[in-house]
Amino acid sequence: MQTYNDVLDRIMREGIDRVGRNATTRALFAIQMRFKMSDGFPAVTTKKLAFKAMKAELLWFLEGSGDDNRLKEITGTEKTIWTDNARADYWKPKAKFDGDLGRIYGVQWRSWQGPGGKKVDQIKEAVDKIKNNPADRRIIVTAWNPGEIDQMALPPCHMLFQFFVADGKLSLHMIQRSCDMFLGVPFNIASYSLLLHMMAQVTGTVAEECIITFNDAHIYHEHFDAVKEQLSRKPMPLPQLWLNQEVKDIDTFKMDDIRLEYYQSYPAIPAKMIV
């Protein structure tokens, strides 16, 4: 994960300070990172990755849920990384029930609303194309739905991803519009790398490379001290991902089917999430 640390360092040195919607950030535009799965699972090691929370959120997305209460059930906690968004003052008047987050990521992935009420399951279509038409240049899943942004507690940050198959190897490229480089991005890297492995397993391919383009790649000024502490740490060897090989359907993965093995890291670095 030296690649990630190098980007943090570059933003701190070369980034432009800007006053945004919720705070002041230092940012650069359109930075790409590439992670070969054969090198190990790209879990950040210069601080502790909340792997349980990350895999729970991904399974929640894959369920097609927009209900924070369901995410709490999966994680077994009273609060999740989405709870503050569900309770935000700007969203409460639109929420249909306590915990409702609207038509966010998973809802768009599994139940995109087309003309005339047609529902599109983008994940199911992607699995089918990878299996049956791997050279297809339209194996794309998008969460950015301009017609429903006002129905979301938070517009999607990681907004679109595309699969590429070559010689039986599966790669994924994700585009992220807004990138909290200290708190959110390690989570995003791990989440999409995990999704790549899961999709590869259920389609009979081999997970090759996870590529992410970070558009507005920013560090909040409130996180500067935390970033400096992280940059003082030397990355450790990457861990390995274990998946239950009996799972052959993307909809049947459970928490116990996914493990991170041989993971070593420095302790977590506390920092406030800017909502």
C-alpha atoms as one frame of an Amber mdcrd trajectory, in Angstrom:
protein
   0.000   0.000   0.000   2.944   2.320  -0.519   1.058   3.588  -3.575  -1.687
   4.941  -1.319   0.781   6.574   1.083   2.597   8.180  -1.844  -0.655   9.795
  -2.997  -1.368  11.116   0.499   2.102  12.656   0.553   1.670  14.174  -2.899
  -1.650  15.799  -1.970  -0.146  17.250   1.198   2.763  18.721  -0.819   1.095
  19.729  -4.079  -2.644  19.958  -3.372  -4.754  23.086  -3.683  -6.675  24.332
  -0.654 -10.381  24.922  -1.308 -13.430  25.730   0.794 -16.110  23.152  -0.024
 -19.627  22.187   1.006 -18.700  20.906   4.446 -15.104  21.961   5.206 -11.771
  23.115   3.813  -9.823  20.507   1.857  -6.489  20.161   0.093  -7.050  18.390
  -3.219  -5.727  17.161  -6.546  -7.807  16.001  -9.504  -7.992  12.613 -11.228
  -5.359  10.396  -9.623  -5.310   6.728 -10.587  -4.151   3.787  -8.459  -3.748
   0.199  -9.666  -3.662  -2.892  -7.461  -2.636  -6.330  -8.725  -4.493  -8.969
  -6.742  -1.539 -11.347  -7.112   0.478  -8.972  -4.903  -1.881  -9.582  -1.989
  -5.125  -8.021  -0.813  -4.781  -4.197  -0.782  -5.718  -3.553   2.841  -4.056
  -0.485   4.314  -1.418  -1.466   6.890  -0.200   1.926   8.135  -3.414   2.051
  10.173  -6.014  -0.594  10.973  -8.646  -1.260   8.301 -12.192  -1.777   9.600
 -12.537  -4.946   7.516 -15.704  -6.203   9.210 -17.506  -2.901   8.604 -16.280
  -2.829   5.001 -17.440  -6.330   4.081 -20.771  -5.762   5.851 -21.381  -2.619
   3.827 -20.545  -4.401   0.561 -22.904  -7.288   1.361 -25.558  -4.676   2.213
 -25.043  -2.984  -1.157 -25.336  -6.341  -2.898 -28.637  -6.963  -1.101 -29.935
  -3.802  -2.773 -30.724  -2.194   0.563 -31.016   1.468   1.461 -32.007   0.789
   5.087 -29.469   1.562   7.814 -31.388  -0.737  10.159 -30.539  -3.682   7.919
 -26.867  -2.697   7.931 -26.970  -2.636  11.721 -28.306  -6.217  11.636 -25.444
  -7.342   9.405 -22.752  -5.638  11.500 -24.363  -6.429  14.853 -23.847  -2.841
  16.015 -26.096   0.002  17.152 -24.428   2.497  14.816 -22.915   2.180  11.355
 -20.875   4.407   9.067 -24.208   5.429   7.496 -26.118   6.319  10.665 -25.073
   9.984  10.720 -26.265  10.362   7.121 -29.595   8.753   7.983 -30.036  11.237
  10.836 -28.745  14.339   9.057 -31.025  17.380   9.286 -31.037  17.917   5.525
 -32.279  14.354   4.923 -34.809  13.806   7.734 -37.737  15.506   5.931 -37.304
  13.098   2.998 -36.738   9.868   4.952 -39.693   7.488   4.798 -38.766   5.815
   8.101 -36.056   5.946  10.752 -32.946   4.556   9.072 -34.116   5.148   5.523
 -31.294   6.377   3.277 -33.257   6.519   0.063 -32.175   5.228  -3.326 -28.456
   4.972  -2.613 -25.776   2.603  -3.967 -27.290  -0.825  -3.476 -30.731   0.258
  -4.626 -29.248   1.598  -7.864 -27.060  -1.493  -8.342 -29.932  -3.949  -7.963
 -33.070  -1.968  -8.787 -32.359   0.885 -11.199 -35.696   2.327 -12.295 -36.110
   2.464 -16.049 -38.922   3.876 -18.185 -42.399   2.574 -17.453 -41.405   1.181
 -14.064 -38.893  -1.342 -15.443 -36.347  -2.468 -12.830 -32.765  -3.152 -13.906
 -30.559  -5.447 -11.812 -27.149  -4.204 -12.909 -25.179  -6.734 -10.841 -27.113
  -9.667 -12.271 -26.570  -8.352 -15.789 -22.827  -7.913 -15.128 -22.502 -11.506
 -13.882 -24.333 -12.783 -16.963 -22.150 -10.798 -19.359 -18.895 -11.847 -17.712
 -19.958 -15.482 -18.033 -21.519 -15.420 -21.485 -20.108 -12.417 -23.339 -16.783
 -11.570 -21.693 -15.627  -9.301 -24.542 -18.637  -7.027 -24.015 -17.550  -3.398
 -23.568 -20.714  -2.555 -21.631 -20.161  -4.518 -18.424 -20.881  -1.426 -16.377
 -22.645  -0.742 -13.080 -23.532   2.843 -12.203 -24.885   4.345  -8.995 -24.996
   7.873 -10.406 -28.625   8.390 -11.344 -29.189  12.123 -12.043 -32.956  11.719
 -11.882 -32.821  10.362  -8.320 -30.018  12.315  -6.637 -32.611  14.183  -4.573
 -33.889  10.824  -3.309 -30.538   9.895  -1.745 -29.249  10.757   1.734 -25.828
  11.054   0.104 -25.125  11.195  -3.637 -22.775   8.356  -4.624 -19.076   9.083
  -4.247 -17.901   5.840  -5.895 -20.253   6.273  -8.786 -19.433   3.839 -11.606
 -17.418   0.692 -12.259 -16.667  -1.420 -15.309 -15.395  -4.975 -15.696 -12.844
  -6.205 -18.248 -12.168  -9.866 -19.044  -9.036 -11.124 -20.842  -7.640 -14.668
 -20.907  -9.997 -15.702 -18.116  -8.808 -12.891 -15.841 -11.214 -10.296 -14.458
 -10.327  -6.661 -13.754 -12.426  -3.832 -12.367 -12.089  -0.080 -12.883 -14.014
   2.209 -10.529 -14.462   5.966 -10.888 -14.940   7.977  -7.700 -16.083  11.595
  -7.875 -15.388  12.629  -4.265 -12.588  10.989  -2.322 -11.922  11.414   1.394
  -8.347  10.202   1.088  -7.688   9.605   4.784 -10.911   8.046   6.078 -12.865
   6.801   3.095 -10.417   5.776   0.405  -8.742   2.804   2.183 -12.285   1.494
   2.711 -13.126   2.025  -0.981  -9.958   0.287  -2.211 -10.671  -2.741  -0.039
 -14.382  -2.816  -0.900 -13.916  -2.843  -4.661 -11.038  -5.312  -4.442 -13.313
  -7.597  -2.437 -16.121  -7.136  -4.965 -13.681  -8.036  -7.747 -12.730 -11.287
  -5.978 -16.366 -12.178  -5.307 -17.411 -11.510  -8.895 -14.457 -13.517 -10.189
 -15.385 -16.493  -8.023 -19.028 -16.611  -9.136 -18.133 -16.171 -12.823 -15.300
 -18.713 -12.975 -12.626 -16.107 -13.677  -9.476 -15.047 -11.813  -9.281 -11.677
 -10.037  -6.544  -9.733 -11.820  -6.432  -5.978 -11.143  -8.477  -3.353  -9.313
  -8.020   0.110 -10.780  -9.530   3.219  -9.217  -9.592   6.760 -10.579  -9.965
   9.267  -7.748 -11.342  12.501  -9.190 -11.644  15.102  -6.416  -8.958  13.498
  -4.241  -8.907  15.512  -1.045  -7.656  15.599   2.522  -9.683  17.543   5.056
  -7.628  20.085   6.989  -8.965  18.491  10.195  -7.163  15.285   9.150  -3.713
  16.805   8.525  -2.182  15.647  11.823  -3.606  12.144  11.350  -2.193  11.968
   7.817   1.238  13.072   9.027   1.173  10.320  11.637   0.208   7.757   9.013
   2.957   8.879   6.647   5.532   8.332   9.411   4.725   4.610   9.357   6.300
   2.056   7.022   3.794  -0.229   5.207   3.727  -3.900   6.240   3.310  -6.944
   3.939  -0.126  -7.291   2.361  -2.557  -9.889   3.736  -4.447 -12.551   1.796
  -8.188 -12.782   1.160 -10.074 -15.995   1.902 -13.463 -16.674   0.323 -15.628
 -19.723   0.880 -15.138 -21.577  -2.414 -18.538 -23.228  -2.122 -20.273 -19.913
  -2.833 -21.128 -19.716  -6.534 -23.896 -17.090  -6.448 -23.180 -13.405  -5.764
 -26.385 -13.214  -3.698 -25.455 -15.951  -1.231 -22.219 -14.593   0.287 -22.459
 -14.143   4.061 -20.138 -12.493   6.575 -18.521 -15.829   7.522 -17.717 -16.555
   3.857 -15.174 -13.728   3.761 -11.979 -13.463   5.837  -8.754 -11.497   5.800
  -5.751 -13.672   6.651  -2.228 -12.760   7.809  -3.236  -9.131   8.297  -0.745
  -6.983  10.203  -1.198  -3.270  10.730  -0.372  -0.326  12.911  -3.124   0.813
  15.315  -6.075   2.847  14.094  -5.681   6.616  13.896  -8.812   8.365  15.188
 -10.291  11.071  12.980 -13.708  12.690  12.682 -15.873  11.790   9.683 -16.932
  14.993   7.947 -20.583  14.627   6.902
